[in-house]
Amino acid sequence: MEGPLSRRWMNWLAYAILFSPVVSGTGGIVTQELAELIITIDGPAGSGKSAVAGLLAQRLNVPHLDTGAMYRAVALKALQVGITAERPDQKRLAELAVNLDLTFDWSTRPAKILLDAKDVSNDIRRPEVTAIVYLAADNTLVRAELVRRQREIAAQTHGLVTEGRDQGTLVFPDADFKFYLDADIKERARRRFEELARKGISADFPTLLADMHIRDQQDINRGVGALKLAPGAVVLDTTALTLPEVVDAMVKITGSPRHG
Ligand code: DC
């Protein structure tokens, strides 16, 4: 008796699920994915975004999306095909972004970033990539494509802490919580200096400071996706704060960690 009856029941259920507005998104009802918590963290280079976002995501038990890594992946691909600062082919760069085989492996923290199925998590941090990443970040077609992918990722993960420059302003203007991390430029350059020292790379502090200033200007003055304070964002100045202090302050605002 259960056989045919339960099959009919299952078919009806499958039909109801497939064609319900919640799943198909046709009825103007918010999808289940969109109802999940989205937290944006924006701020300048060296403000501690990545470390903070990683730790916050871990505390809340949701994935952490480093959108800067996506721009870096486009820049790495550009280098691989011979696009350079001297020969910036913007049209080709946009095509590269649209066709980019870029995925994240969320099974690790931080997530691994895969370009053409190869783990490039370290390669995208190389100085020659950093030097031309502005080409990708300034290209409006590249931005449109990466924004589309960022929203797609958010629709697939159940909750997300996403960090970058434009996450709270442009990509997720309706995010549940928005943060803007800032720190004194000298402190940001000092952090960069120490980060390099830890990797055994000796750097010149005045040069690092000057580079930081250039990156700030590039981020602030970008035509689309410029770094600015999103409406409703909570500003946290991390100059004199430790990493756990920043994350604790955020958890107080976002609420208790999720389990499961
Ligand atoms: O955070 P980062 O330094 O890894 O970012 C790399 C570059 O990408 C940097 O030049 C800023 C840019 N970027 C952006 O324009 N928008 C984002 N959402 C994230 C990064």
Boltz pocket constraint, residues with backbone or C-beta under 6 A from the ligand:
constraints:
  - pocket:
      binder: B
      contacts: [[A, 45], [A, 67], [A, 68], [A, 69], [A, 71], [A, 72], [A, 133], [A, 134], [A, 137], [A, 163], [A, 164], [A, 165], [A, 166], [A, 167], [A, 219], [A, 225]]
      max_distance: 6.0
